[in-house]
Amino acid sequence: MNYKKVYYLITVIIILIGLIVILGHKSGPRMLIGNQKLFGVIIERPRDTTEIKIAMGQAVLVKPINYPADSGFVSQMVNQLQHAELGEVISEREGRYKEFQVSDRDIKVTLKLKRPISFYIGKYAGDYQHAYLRFAGDKKIYLVRGISKFTFDRSPDDWRDKLIVSFDKEKVKKLVIRGKEIIKKDTLWYCEGKKLDKKEIAAVLGLFSNLHASGFIDTLKFEPEWSAEVYLENISYKLLVGEKCKKIYYAVKLAGLNPIFLVNEAFINRLTALIES
């Protein structure tokens, strides 16, 4: 028996088995949170702090105000977090924190997981596919793929749900704008006996039936100047219109509710144009 050949063959087999084991257990990308359940997020910016609670598929702001969160923004954020991949460490020098925007004065994000984590999310890297990230209490600056600073760099008002009212425009029977009635008869609309342009009222109802605010103005003492009420089969909604503010916005409220919204003047002007035409 040629022992050298047997030894050589055994050595080759051992090497092949080792390669198979190594390749078979090759680690995938290091995920930031992966499929961990996210219970909430705290976003600390230099000028404000926003806390969002996530439970039962719903997201609610709990700081600085208790209010439903914008589902689109929250969904985008959660999706990015779940797919974010940690890359290489590119520096451990504290002198570079400011350069990469990951210092203690930059945007800090705390994720409420089973084991919470906090990190500073910095600017985009040169390839615009990665951002810089540093975990709180750690010196290492990582490249991270899948999340962006811009996802978190939003004011508390930006995170609030801006829907004012939503209804089925096909079920509208009547409008009352500044006390003037607009009534539907068959497929036509009339204001004080005068037939209105179908395209114009369709456009107004399209906006009114899914009305979103441009923002909020919680500090204003609201005084309604007139109202626009829409009547459906079994329900009505009354929009109270206040003063014009911030150049191109009007302060409005939905009767019976507290938030004061900012609505672009273009929608308000179209409402009043219906009764002035």
Secondary structure as the mmCIF struct_conf table of DSSP 4:
data_model
#
loop_
_struct_conf.conf_type_id
_struct_conf.id
_struct_conf.beg_label_comp_id
_struct_conf.beg_label_asym_id
_struct_conf.beg_label_seq_id
_struct_conf.end_label_comp_id
_struct_conf.end_label_asym_id
_struct_conf.end_label_seq_id
HELX_RH_AL_P HELX_RH_AL_P1 TYR A 3 GLY A 24
TURN_TY1_P TURN_TY1_P1 HIS A 25 HIS A 25
STRN STRN1 ARG A 30 MET A 31
BEND BEND1 LEU A 32 ILE A 33
TURN_TY1_P TURN_TY1_P2 GLY A 34 ASN A 35
HELX_LH_PP_P HELX_LH_PP_P1 GLN A 36 LEU A 38
STRN STRN2 GLY A 40 GLU A 44
BEND BEND2 PRO A 46 ARG A 47
STRN STRN3 THR A 49 ALA A 55
TURN_TY1_P TURN_TY1_P3 MET A 56 GLY A 57
STRN STRN4 GLN A 58 LYS A 63
BEND BEND3 PRO A 64 ILE A 65
STRN STRN5 TYR A 67 PRO A 68
STRN STRN6 ALA A 69 ALA A 69
HELX_RH_AL_P HELX_RH_AL_P2 SER A 71 HIS A 83
STRN STRN7 GLU A 85 SER A 91
HELX_RH_3T_P HELX_RH_3T_P1 GLU A 94 ARG A 96
HELX_RH_AL_P HELX_RH_AL_P3 TYR A 97 PHE A 100
TURN_TY1_P TURN_TY1_P4 GLN A 101 GLN A 101
BEND BEND4 SER A 103 SER A 103
TURN_TY1_P TURN_TY1_P5 ASP A 104 ARG A 105
BEND BEND5 ASP A 106 ASP A 106
STRN STRN8 LYS A 108 LYS A 112
BEND BEND6 LEU A 113 ARG A 115
STRN STRN9 ILE A 117 TYR A 124
TURN_TY1_P TURN_TY1_P6 GLY A 126 ASP A 127
BEND BEND7 TYR A 128 GLN A 129
STRN STRN10 HIS A 130 PHE A 135
TURN_TY1_P TURN_TY1_P7 ALA A 136 GLY A 137
STRN STRN11 ILE A 141 ARG A 145
BEND BEND8 GLY A 146 GLY A 146
HELX_RH_AL_P HELX_RH_AL_P4 LYS A 149 PHE A 152
HELX_RH_AL_P HELX_RH_AL_P5 PRO A 156 TRP A 159
STRN STRN12 ARG A 160 ARG A 160
STRN STRN13 LEU A 163 SER A 166
HELX_RH_3T_P HELX_RH_3T_P2 LYS A 169 LYS A 171
STRN STRN14 LYS A 174 ILE A 177
TURN_TY1_P TURN_TY1_P8 ARG A 178 GLY A 179
STRN STRN15 LYS A 180 LYS A 185
TURN_TY1_P TURN_TY1_P9 ASP A 186 THR A 187
STRN STRN16 LEU A 188 CYS A 191
TURN_TY1_P TURN_TY1_P10 GLU A 192 GLY A 193
STRN STRN17 LYS A 194 LYS A 195
HELX_LH_PP_P HELX_LH_PP_P2 LEU A 196 ASP A 197
HELX_RH_AL_P HELX_RH_AL_P6 LYS A 198 PHE A 208
TURN_TY1_P TURN_TY1_P11 SER A 209 SER A 209
STRN STRN18 ASN A 210 HIS A 212
BEND BEND9 SER A 214 SER A 214
STRN STRN19 GLY A 215 PHE A 216
TURN_TY1_P TURN_TY1_P12 ASP A 218 THR A 219
BEND BEND10 LEU A 220 LEU A 220
STRN STRN20 TRP A 226 TYR A 231
BEND BEND11 GLU A 233 ASN A 234
STRN STRN21 SER A 236 CYS A 245
TURN_TY1_P TURN_TY1_P13 LYS A 246 ILE A 248
STRN STRN22 TYR A 249 LEU A 254
TURN_TY1_P TURN_TY1_P14 ALA A 255 GLY A 256
HELX_LH_PP_P HELX_LH_PP_P3 PRO A 259 ILE A 260
STRN STRN23 PHE A 261 ASN A 264
HELX_RH_AL_P HELX_RH_AL_P7 GLU A 265 GLU A 276
#
